[in-house]
Amino acid sequence: MFKKLLIPLDGTSESVLVLEVARAVAQATGATLTLLYVVPAEGGGGENVERLAQFDLDRTVDELRACGLTVDTLIQAGDSAEEIVELARAQAADLIVMRFDGRTGVARAVLGRIAESLRRERERSVLPVPSEPAAGETRPSVPE
């Protein structure tokens, strides 16, 4: 099934939902996780953004390792879609689990760019995790 999962994070509270799904998939399949945090290449806060990203990743890694999972982390500077695609290829990730906020054009465009970049590669899949349930729906709980 899945051996390597790539999980792009952005430090938002919605990232917790992505981590819940990724954790469940990894526990069910024995996959390793790579948590990726992409920071702006220039003019986006520089060292402060990277320090916050590292703090967030360290806390998250501790929680996932406590569940018995194998976790690696990486902070990259650049364009989110490009960095995600490049790392997915470089690490031979077979599943990318990422947040999808269908309400904004930016998130839709990033997911679309990633999907388009990977569409010819049959060995990778993208699992979009909605930020919020649709109206009238409830989010199912992910088993511990």
N, C-alpha and C positions, 0 to 999 in steps of 0.2 A: 504494500500500500504506500503510504507516505513515509519517507525517511528523513527528509530535511524540510523544515518549515521556515519561511522568512516572514517576520512580523514587523512591518514598518509602524513605528509609533510616533506620536506628535506631542505627547505630554498632556493631552486633554483628558478630561474625565471620561470621555467616550472610549478612550483607549482601553479602559478596564474591560469593556465588553469584548473587544478584540482578544484581549489576553485570556478571558474566560473560554472563548471558543478555541483558541490556539492550544490552551492547556488541555482541554478535553480531547482534541484531536491527537495531540502528542501522547497523552496517557493511553488512548485507545490503540495507537499504532506503534508506539515506541520511538517516534520520530524525535530528532533533536531540533531545538529552536535556535534561530538567530534573530535577535532583536536589533532592529535598525532604527536609528534616529538620524534623520537628515536635517541639518541646520543650513540656513542660508549661506551661500558662498561669500557674499560681501554685504556689509552694511546692515546686518541683521542682529547685531548685539554681540557678535564675536565670542570672546572667551566666556562671557556671562551665560550665553545661550548654551555653549558646550558644557559648562559646569553644571547647569541645571539639567541638561540632558543626561550627563553622567550620573548625577544624583538619582534621577528618576530610574535610570537603567539599573543601577546598583540595588536599589530597593526592590525593583521588580524581579531581578535575577534571584535575589535571596528568597523571595516568596515562591518562585517557580522551582528552584532547587530543593526547597523544603518539601515539595510535592514529589521529589524523586526524579525530576526532569534534568536533562542535559541542556545547558543554555550557554550560548555565546552572545556577545554584544559587539556592536560597531556603531561609531558615530562618523558620519560622512558629511562633508560640506558640498552643496551643489543643488541641482534641480531634483526634486523628490522623485519624479517619474523616472528620470534617467538613472539615478542612483539605485533605485529599487530594481529596475530591469538589469542593470549591470551586475549588481550583487547576486541576484537570482541566478544569472548565468554563471558567474564566477564560482559560486558555491553549489551549483547544481541543485538548487532548491526545487522540490517538486510541487510545493504548494505555497502560495503567498496568501496569508490571511491578513486582510486589511480593512480598516474602517471605510465605510461608504456612506456619505451624507448626501442622499439623493436630492436634498433641498437646494443645494448650491451648485452653481455651474462649475466652480473651481474643482470641487471634489469629483464631480462627474467627469470633468475633463482629465484630471490626473488618472483616475481609474481607467478611463477610455484609452489614454495614451499607453498605460501599462498593458492593458489587454491587447491593444493593437500591436505593440512591440513584441508581444509573446504569442500572438495568435498562430503563427506557423510552427511553434515549438510544442509538439504534442506531449512532451514530458513535464510541462509545467501547467499548473492550474491556479486560478485566482479565486479565492473565497471572499467575496465582499460581505462584511458584517454591517448591517444597518445601524446607524447611530441611535435611532429610536424606532420602536414598533410603529407600524402603520396605524392610522386612526381605528380605534375599536379592537386592536389586537393587543395581546399581552406577550411579553418576551418570555419564552420558556426558560426555566432554570437549567443551568449546565451542571451535571452531576459532579460532585467533588471527587 
